[in-house]
Amino acid sequence: MLSVAMTLLIIDAIVLITFVLLQSGKSAGLSGAISGGAEQLFGKQKARGLDLFLHRGTIVTGVLLFVLTFAIAYLL
């Protein structure tokens, strides 16, 4: 059981890294650095298509990472 959980944890970590690296940047250039999170806070743009899939996939794999980590700690 422990080896299955460890294997799933490694696969999940690789998928999570891939999802994070494939996401598009939220701010571009110097204007994004100056305004900070104001555009994201006051902006009404919603993610669509691939960005929405990557965002939700990142959340799911992140939660799964924590669950698997706690399960492995419990099994040890």
C-alpha positions as CSV (number, residue, x, y, z in Angstrom):
1,M,0.0,0.0,0.0
2,L,2.8,2.4,0.8
3,S,4.6,1.8,-2.5
4,V,1.3,2.5,-4.4
5,A,0.8,5.8,-2.5
6,M,4.4,6.8,-3.1
7,T,4.1,6.1,-6.8
8,L,0.9,8.1,-7.0
9,L,2.6,11.0,-5.1
10,I,5.5,11.1,-7.6
11,I,3.1,11.1,-10.6
12,D,0.9,13.8,-9.0
13,A,4.0,16.0,-8.3
14,I,5.1,15.7,-11.9
15,V,1.6,16.6,-13.2
16,L,1.3,19.5,-10.7
17,I,4.7,20.9,-11.9
18,T,3.5,20.6,-15.5
19,F,0.3,22.4,-14.9
20,V,2.0,25.3,-13.1
21,L,4.6,25.6,-15.9
22,L,2.0,25.6,-18.7
23,Q,-0.1,28.4,-17.2
24,S,0.1,31.8,-18.8
25,G,1.6,34.7,-16.9
26,K,-0.9,37.1,-15.3
27,S,1.1,40.3,-15.7
28,A,3.3,41.3,-18.6
29,G,6.3,43.4,-18.3
30,L,7.0,46.5,-16.2
31,S,3.4,47.6,-16.0
32,G,2.4,44.4,-14.3
33,A,5.2,44.8,-11.8
34,I,4.0,48.3,-10.9
35,S,0.3,47.7,-10.7
36,G,0.8,44.4,-8.8
37,G,-2.4,42.5,-8.0
38,A,-4.7,45.4,-8.8
39,E,-5.5,44.2,-12.2
40,Q,-6.3,40.7,-10.9
41,L,-8.3,42.2,-8.0
42,F,-10.4,44.7,-10.0
43,G,-10.4,42.9,-13.3
44,K,-13.6,41.1,-14.4
45,Q,-11.9,38.7,-16.8
46,K,-12.5,35.0,-16.2
47,A,-10.3,32.2,-17.4
48,R,-11.6,30.3,-20.4
49,G,-10.6,27.3,-22.3
50,L,-7.1,25.9,-21.6
51,D,-6.4,28.5,-18.8
52,L,-9.5,27.3,-17.0
53,F,-8.5,23.7,-17.3
54,L,-5.0,24.4,-16.1
55,H,-6.3,26.4,-13.2
56,R,-8.7,23.7,-12.0
57,G,-6.2,21.0,-12.7
58,T,-3.6,22.8,-10.5
59,I,-6.1,23.0,-7.6
60,V,-7.1,19.4,-7.9
61,T,-3.5,18.1,-8.1
62,G,-2.5,20.4,-5.3
63,V,-5.2,19.0,-3.0
64,L,-4.4,15.5,-4.0
65,L,-0.7,16.1,-3.2
66,F,-1.6,17.1,0.3
67,V,-3.9,14.2,0.8
68,L,-1.4,11.7,-0.5
69,T,1.3,13.2,1.7
70,F,-0.8,12.9,4.8
71,A,-1.8,9.3,3.9
72,I,1.9,8.3,3.5
73,A,2.7,9.9,6.8
74,Y,-0.1,8.0,8.4
75,L,1.1,4.7,6.9
76,L,4.6,5.2,8.2
